[in-house]
Amino acid sequence: MNFAQIKAIEKKNKERILKVCPEITEASGIYMLTRFEDGFKYAYIGQAKHLLTRLADHLRGYQHIDLSIKKHGLYSENNPSGWRIAFIKCSCNCLDNLERHLIKHYADKGFQLRNKTAGGQDSGKAQIAEYKPPKGYRDGLKQGYKNAQRYIRKLFDKWLRVDYDKTKKLAERAYQKFNEFIKEDK
């Protein structure tokens, strides 16, 4: 994806946000996402130096709240259980304290919080929910290696056989390495 495509997606996502919350701007502040379904109240509280851009980022991200927004959508008449957007503008130096205050406020009101921390970006940030460790580049490599092992093992079990010159030590070592590669982990 090139820069122009990324910017086009960002613009489209900002338009989606403005459609459901036309008064939001690029000001700094706290945003509150709430959702009501089957008698349950859910909330996510976040802070942003640029509210509109941050909310648009949630529409294309892969964090837990981003995935929930993708699954449930944004609130509309046709989607009453979608995420509603509210916000409070405040200066950047007030973001941490206001975010912590609002997280506690929503928790006290009976909302099931989707936040992983009690808020803030400073040293007072405290974990309030379990973290699933993010999968990174190396995790992807490991999984790719395992997939390749399974696939090659399956091919050899079903269709292929190994033949090599048993008089050559290098061929013998290569055969041992191959067997180690396709060996099934128990």
VEXROVEX-505313 format. One line per 3 residues: number of its first residue (from 0); their letters; for each residue z, x, y of C-alpha. Coordinates in steps of 0.2 Angstrom, whole numbers. Each point is the difference from the previous one (the first is absolute). Last residue first. Layout:
BEGIN
NUM> A> Z:X:Y | ... $
This chain:
BEGIN
185> KDE> 102:26:-168 | -14:9:10 | -16:-1:-9 $
182> KIF> -9:17:-3 | -17:0:9 | 3:15:11 $
179> ENF> 10:9:-14 | -14:-2:-12 | -12:7:13 $
176> KQY> 11:15:3 | 1:3:-18 | -19:-1:-2 $
173> ARE> -2:12:15 | 11:12:-8 | -10:-1:-16 $
170> ALK> -16:3:9 | 7:15:9 | 6:7:-17 $
167> KTK> -18:-1:-7 | -2:-1:-19 | 4:-19:0 $
164> DYD> -16:-4:9 | 2:-18:6 | -2:-18:-5 $
161> VRL> 10:-14:7 | -4:-18:-5 | -6:-15:10 $
158> WKD> -1:-19:-1 | 17:-9:-1 | 14:12:0 $
155> FLK> -10:12:11 | -5:-13:13 | 18:-7:0 $
152> RIY> 8:17:3 | -13:3:14 | 5:-16:8 $
149> RQA> 19:2:-2 | 0:18:7 | -11:-5:15 $
146> NKY> 12:-14:4 | 15:12:-1 | -9:12:11 $
143> GQK> -4:-14:13 | 18:-5:0 | 6:18:4 $
140> LGD> -13:1:13 | 5:-16:8 | 18:5:0 $
137> RYG> -5:16:8 | -8:-9:14 | 15:-11:4 $
134> KPP> 8:-16:-8 | 14:-5:11 | 17:0:-7 $
131> KYE> 6:-18:-2 | 14:-2:12 | 15:-11:-3 $
128> AIQ> 7:-10:14 | 12:3:14 | -3:18:5 $
125> AKG> 8:6:16 | -9:7:16 | 14:6:12 $
122> SDQ> -9:17:2 | -14:-8:10 | -15:-11:-5 $
119> GGA> 10:-16:0 | 3:-14:-12 | 12:-5:-14 $
116> TKN> -12:7:-13 | -12:-7:-13 | -5:-15:10 $
113> RLQ> -5:-16:-10 | 15:-9:6 | 5:-17:-9 $
110> FGK> 5:-10:15 | 17:-8:0 | 4:0:19 $
107> DAY> 11:15:-2 | -15:10:-7 | -10:-5:15 $
104> HKI> 13:6:12 | 3:16:-10 | -19:4:1 $
101> LHR> 0:-5:18 | 14:12:5 | -7:14:-9 $
98> ELN> -17:-3:8 | 8:-1:17 | 10:16:-2 $
95> DLC> -16:10:-6 | -12:-7:13 | 10:2:16 $
92> NCS> -7:17:5 | -18:-6:-2 | 3:-14:13 $
89> CKI> 1:-18:-6 | -12:-15:-4 | 6:-12:-12 $
86> FAI> -11:-7:-14 | -4:-14:-11 | -13:-2:-14 $
83> RWG> 0:-13:-14 | -4:6:-18 | -9:-13:-11 $
80> SPN> 9:-15:-8 | -9:-13:11 | -17:7:-4 $
77> NES> -13:-14:5 | 10:-3:16 | 1:19:3 $
74> YLG> 12:14:-5 | -7:17:-5 | -5:4:-18 $
71> HKK> 11:-2:-15 | -7:14:-11 | -7:11:14 $
68> ISL> 16:-2:10 | 10:4:-16 | -10:16:-3 $
65> DIH> 3:6:18 | 19:-4:-2 | 0:11:-16 $
62> QYG> -10:14:8 | -19:1:-3 | -7:-2:17 $
59> RLH> -15:-10:7 | 8:-15:7 | 16:10:4 $
56> DAL> -10:11:12 | -5:-15:10 | 19:-3:3 $
53> RTL> 2:18:6 | -16:-1:12 | 7:-16:8 $
50> LHK> 17:6:2 | -3:17:7 | 16:11:1 $
47> AQG> 5:-10:-15 | 16:-7:-9 | 1:-10:-15 $
44> IYA> 10:-15:-7 | -5:-8:-17 | 6:-17:-4 $
41> YKF> 0:-13:-14 | 8:-17:-1 | 1:-10:-16 $
38> GDE> -1:-19:-2 | -16:0:-10 | -9:12:13 $
35> FRT> 4:5:17 | -7:16:8 | 6:12:14 $
32> LMY> -7:15:8 | 10:7:15 | -8:12:12 $
29> IGS> 10:12:11 | -6:8:15 | -13:11:9 $
26> AET> -14:-8:9 | -17:-1:-8 | -1:-18:3 $
23> IEP> 6:-16:-9 | -3:-17:9 | -14:-6:-12 $
20> CVK> 11:0:-15 | -10:-9:-14 | -17:4:6 $
17> LIR> 6:16:8 | 5:7:-17 | -18:-4:-7 $
14> EKN> -8:8:15 | 10:16:-2 | -5:0:-19 $
11> KKE> -19:-1:6 | 3:14:12 | 8:11:-13 $
8> IAK> -14:-3:-12 | -13:5:13 | 10:15:4 $
5> IQA> 1:6:-18 | -19:-4:-2 | -4:11:16 $
2> FNM> 11:14:-7 | -9:1:-16 | 5:-7:-17 $
